[in-house]
Amino acid sequence: MVDTAHLIPRSPDDPPPSPSRWRRALPWLGGVLALTVVVGGGLWVWKPWRSQELPQSACWSALSKDDLKPLAGKYGKATQQGAARLQTPAVPDDPANRSDTCFLDWYPDGGDGSRTFLSVQVDPALDGIDADRAKASAGGRPVATLDFGSGAAGLATTETSQRVQLYVRCDFQAPQGLKATPYVRIDVGGNLMDGASPAKARQAYADIALKIARVAATEYKCGNQVQLPATAPAVPELSKS
């Protein structure tokens, strides 16, 4: 039996006793708990399991996922509708494989149906840019002219939603019954997803129109040398009157 009343006291020169295993683990455990709180809180805000899903390729393979990101919101799922190859007026229609329109629909997590967040239409500009500008500006609606260089022209409108229309000079062979026209029109627009930036979406429409124009020039077999800029011009903000 140890006589606790006569224990030899510790010398001041003796090294301090080592902390227990639990005390040594306290700082490490505190860091783990802090990290868990931060990560958990971030996941609650970010919710990666609900992040926007975008197709890797869309609209006749002209667009990539990066082209669509400026249009995407925080939540939901996006899918493409439309044919795999661009239809040209000089070629007979084959609904199974060809189309002059491309739609990408957004399915919100709330389950309130789908909305088209990107629509692209390619067709001959039968009426011409001046007639389309006058029609778009009817009733005092704002329209901006976009400078795409000497071989193309563009319009930005707000009716019925924010849109960009690109007119490309293209001498293509028109089929019988179709009025000959020297321009192909690429019409791009859509409805913004929740959380998408309107300014970024406006610019994305112009960038997308330019990419689609390059595909259209090839498919239409333009007889002239199509002139398109390397990048799209800046699209100004347009306020509805």
Number of C-alpha atoms within 10 A of each C-alpha: 3 6 6 7 6 7 8 7 6 9 7 7 6 7 8 8 6 8 9 8 8 9 10 11 11 11 11 11 12 11 11 12 12 12 12 12 12 12 12 13 12 12 12 10 9 13 13 12 8 12 14 17 17 20 15 12 15 22 28 20 13 17 17 15 13 12 17 22 16 20 25 24 20 17 22 20 19 22 15 18 15 19 20 15 19 23 23 22 17 15 13 10 13 11 10 10 12 18 20 20 21 21 21 23 19 26 20 19 12 8 8 8 10 15 17 19 21 25 20 22 19 24 18 23 21 16 11 15 18 9 11 15 19 12 11 19 15 12 9 9 16 18 22 17 15 20 17 22 14 12 16 22 19 26 22 27 24 20 15 10 12 21 22 28 27 27 26 27 23 24 19 22 18 17 13 9 6 12 12 15 17 19 24 25 25 27 25 27 29 22 20 21 23 13 11 16 14 16 13 13 25 25 20 23 30 29 21 24 26 28 20 24 24 15 16 25 22 11 17 22 15 18 12 12 11 18 16 20 13 10 11 21 16 13 23 14 16 15 11 13 8
